[in-house]
Amino acid sequence: MAKVTIESAEVARIIDGWGFKATETTTVQGEERKTWYTVWTKAAVSEGDRVSITGELGVKIEEFTGRDNTPKTAAAIHINNAQVSGGSDAPF
């Protein structure tokens, strides 16, 4: 499995007992885009924390119904066995 490191991700939502959803904002051809990650870890973080994440990369194809009530397909990015630094448990 491929290892990945994400620097300065923002914790967007907590998944109680399992991990959290994080976002990373990048600029592509002058447009800002958010990439969403599902991070599976027991690390203590809070919404709004800026963290660095290292773990095993996994991608799944997910289908869902969009806001406009039409079927959508997306690639969901997961970080398994994640090590998180800089969250709520940081000593500073």
C-alpha positions in Angstrom: 0.0 0.0 0.0 1.3 3.5 -0.8 2.2 5.9 2.0 1.1 9.5 1.9 1.9 12.6 3.9 -0.5 15.6 4.0 0.8 18.8 5.5 -1.4 21.4 7.1 -4.8 19.7 6.5 -7.8 21.2 8.3 -10.1 18.9 10.4 -13.5 19.5 9.0 -15.7 16.9 10.8 -15.2 14.3 13.5 -16.3 10.7 13.0 -16.8 9.6 16.6 -14.7 6.7 17.6 -13.2 6.2 14.2 -11.4 9.3 12.9 -12.2 12.5 11.0 -12.7 14.2 7.7 -9.9 16.6 6.7 -9.6 19.1 3.8 -6.6 20.4 1.9 -6.9 23.5 -0.2 -4.8 23.8 -3.4 -4.7 26.2 -6.3 -5.0 24.6 -9.8 -4.9 26.9 -12.8 -5.9 29.9 -10.7 -8.8 28.2 -9.0 -8.9 27.1 -5.4 -10.0 23.5 -4.9 -10.6 21.4 -1.8 -9.5 17.8 -1.5 -11.4 15.8 1.1 -9.8 12.9 3.0 -11.3 10.4 5.4 -8.7 9.7 8.1 -8.9 6.6 10.2 -7.2 7.1 13.5 -7.7 7.3 17.3 -5.8 10.6 17.5 -7.5 13.3 19.5 -8.3 16.3 17.2 -11.0 19.0 17.2 -12.8 20.6 14.3 -10.8 23.4 12.9 -7.4 22.0 13.9 -4.5 22.2 11.5 -2.7 18.8 11.4 -0.1 16.8 9.4 -1.2 13.3 8.5 0.9 10.3 7.4 -0.7 6.9 6.6 -1.6 4.3 4.0 -3.5 5.7 1.0 -6.7 4.0 -0.2 -9.2 5.2 -2.8 -12.8 3.9 -3.2 -15.4 4.7 -5.8 -18.6 5.8 -4.1 -22.0 6.5 -5.5 -24.5 8.9 -3.9 -27.4 11.2 -4.7 -26.4 14.8 -5.3 -28.1 17.9 -4.0 -29.9 18.2 -7.4 -31.3 14.7 -6.8 -29.2 13.0 -9.6 -26.9 10.0 -9.1 -23.2 11.0 -8.7 -20.0 9.0 -8.6 -16.8 10.1 -6.9 -13.4 8.8 -5.8 -13.3 8.9 -1.9 -9.7 9.2 -0.5 -9.0 7.3 2.7 -5.9 7.5 4.9 -5.6 4.2 6.9 -3.5 3.6 10.0 -2.9 7.3 10.2 -0.3 9.1 12.4 -1.5 12.6 13.2 0.6 15.5 14.6 -0.4 19.0 15.5 -3.9 18.3 16.8 -5.6 18.8 20.1 -3.2 16.5 21.9 -0.2 18.6 20.9 1.8 19.9 23.9 1.9 23.5 22.6 
